[in-house]
Amino acid sequence: MLPKDQYRRHIRAIEPELTMPLGRSTIRLEESPGDFYIYISSPDIVSFKASLSSLTRWLSLVERVHEEVE
């Protein structure tokens, strides 16, 4: 598990994508002092799975880019 400051970099990198509609789903980000919460609202399981897969790919890509840059 990454420390929150590293999560913050990952989340901030994909934040513009989080504000755009993602197919039939919407994604909302909330932050508490110790954690980030990502909420996905979807009308069905298929669109939920597609949104979750997209989000996972974005975060994975950001992590790989950060590793290469450092």
Secondary structure, 3 states (H helix, E strand, C coil): CCCHHHHHHHHHHHHHHHHCCECCEEEEEEECCCCEEEEEECCCHHHHHHHHHHHHHHHHHHHHHHHHHC
